[in-house]
């Protein structure tokens, strides 16, 4: 237990060092409720060195500065069961989703004080996809459009899709335009704050289909991992396009800032935009729905754990939704979205474009380990993590340069590893150090 406590301290105290070196700090434990799905899921796989980029030529949104789309995420498997009944109100502006019009669909563990109604939701007829963790603590149920208008009352919805395993790939779900997940890729409560560090997963976005999504009879307007496009895609997508046609930009496309782009050249004005830009470059964002009006949208969480848009306002002092195109946040979103490229070789066998290296470490396992690493994919294993004289590197290919830094980021030692995979650190002062390869940082204690 003492070792684990010390290592958690190391992970926290070396955050600034890791960020300064371009690395992502990795938690000792990955909580599936906050960071779901397998490490090889599309939502957790960073973009690879083999990525092929095609400029999406996204057209500037004109109707609003920036918008949001809320995924309702309910991770309360022990809550009392709430009955969900059928409602055919859908996205009609003349009907009420609060009205039950059919039989019971399902019962779900949702707290009664989670109210989703016209008085609380964002927009007139939001997408309202919900992801609920069931009592078995691993099944994810999804339906849409969810409403729960009265505390103590029943809920309504219309469409249900196949369940997913929170420990599985988690690709598919209730997003109507794409068939993709309502939990994977969503910005969660606690992320994108001044102290939360980098975002460790792919994002989800909505684009205006009439200007930014391609359709033809062969592709039917979508690409993997999407399983569909909107029912109106054939007559709607690209119907107002003025920029060059980009066949690759379809529903389900993985869009990213290209690896060759220096993010500082965008001259972003707001701190949250700088964090998002890093995520757009390292993980990208999947197009999951049509905004249906001339705006961009980012998918964010709302649920019993909190509401992302409220926390964003508190943390940064301005709303994530901006009507004005001249607000600094709106200007930043224009710069990001209009520089997005399609990762054209993102496929089931080359997620994120594949390649020998990734722009960020893979997600850690769902368990506590005795070692804190920043890249599971590198298979580096350092023994021991509390050391007197020698560190032994296991399962690491030869001819690798090892660098050791102290926690201030100062380079202390450089060594080329060949057949000998032991490093003498007896000359180091007692303290906390970071051992770095080209893809990994491992923390150890010299005593």
PyMOL commands that set and color helices and strands:
alter all, ss='L'
color gray80, all
select helices_A, chain A and resi 2-13+15-20+209-212+233-236+263-266+271-282+308-316+328-337+351-353+376-378
alter helices_A, ss='H'
color red, helices_A
select strands_A, chain A and resi 53-55+67-74+81-86+104-109+130-133+139-144+155-157+159-160+164-165+203-207+254-257+285-290+297-303+306-307+340-343+381-383+386-387+390-394+400-406+411-417+422-424+431-436+441-446
alter strands_A, ss='S'
color yellow, strands_A
deselect
rebuild
show_as cartoon
